[in-house]
Amino acid sequence: MNASVVQLNSPITMGGWFAPFTNRQYCAWFYWIMVITGLSLVLHVGSALFKILSSGKLYALQTPIFWTVLVMNLAGYIANRLLYTMCLNSV
């Protein structure tokens, strides 16, 4: 019985897939996804401002796709920032 418990705790066996990470290097995944979603958010808002300033109309803000992409980028950024902070504080 003890042999099976030892195998589950080994990172080589399947138990390692479900075990928590024990190193901060894995937090970098959340950091880079946070950076990518943050840049995407800035580019999205910047392109909308460019359309508004170049045409003089608020058409870019009236489309549902603008608000959908804005909310998705904002939610992705906030979620990954929260996960990155939680990862750093837990390890």
C-alpha positions in Angstrom: 0.0 0.0 0.0 2.8 2.4 0.8 4.4 1.7 -2.7 1.3 3.0 -4.4 1.3 6.2 -2.3 4.9 6.8 -3.2 4.2 6.3 -6.9 1.3 8.8 -6.8 3.6 11.5 -5.3 6.3 10.9 -7.9 6.4 13.5 -10.6 7.0 10.8 -13.2 3.8 9.0 -12.6 0.2 10.2 -13.2 -0.1 11.7 -9.7 2.4 14.3 -10.7 0.0 15.7 -13.3 -2.5 16.6 -10.6 0.0 17.7 -7.9 0.5 21.4 -7.4 3.5 23.1 -8.9 6.3 23.6 -6.5 8.4 26.2 -8.4 7.8 29.8 -9.3 8.9 29.3 -12.9 5.4 28.1 -13.7 4.0 31.4 -12.7 5.6 32.9 -15.8 2.8 31.3 -17.9 0.3 33.6 -16.3 2.6 36.5 -16.6 3.1 36.2 -20.3 -0.6 35.6 -21.0 -1.3 38.7 -18.9 1.1 40.7 -21.0 -0.4 39.4 -24.2 -4.0 40.2 -23.2 -2.9 43.6 -21.8 -1.2 44.5 -25.2 -4.3 43.2 -27.0 -6.5 45.5 -24.9 -4.3 48.5 -25.5 -4.2 47.8 -29.3 -8.0 47.4 -29.4 -8.7 50.7 -27.6 -6.0 52.4 -29.7 -7.5 51.2 -33.0 -11.0 52.4 -31.9 -9.6 55.8 -31.0 -7.8 56.0 -34.3 -11.0 55.2 -36.2 -12.9 57.8 -34.1 -10.2 60.5 -34.7 -9.7 59.8 -38.4 -13.4 59.7 -39.3 -14.8 62.0 -36.6 -17.7 59.6 -36.0 -18.4 57.4 -33.0 -19.2 54.4 -35.2 -16.4 52.3 -33.7 -18.1 52.5 -30.3 -21.6 51.6 -31.6 -20.8 48.2 -32.9 -21.5 45.2 -30.6 -18.2 43.5 -31.7 -16.2 46.4 -30.2 -17.8 45.9 -26.8 -17.6 42.2 -27.0 -13.8 42.2 -27.7 -13.2 44.9 -25.2 -15.0 42.9 -22.4 -13.2 39.7 -23.4 -9.7 41.4 -23.4 -10.4 43.1 -20.1 -11.7 39.9 -18.5 -8.7 38.0 -19.8 -6.3 40.6 -18.4 -7.9 40.7 -15.0 -8.2 37.0 -14.7 -4.6 36.3 -15.6 -3.3 39.1 -13.4 -5.3 37.5 -10.5 -3.9 34.0 -11.3 -0.4 35.4 -11.6 -0.6 37.1 -8.2 -2.2 34.0 -6.6 0.6 31.8 -8.1 3.4 34.0 -6.7 1.8 34.2 -3.2 1.1 30.5 -3.0 4.6 29.1 -3.9 
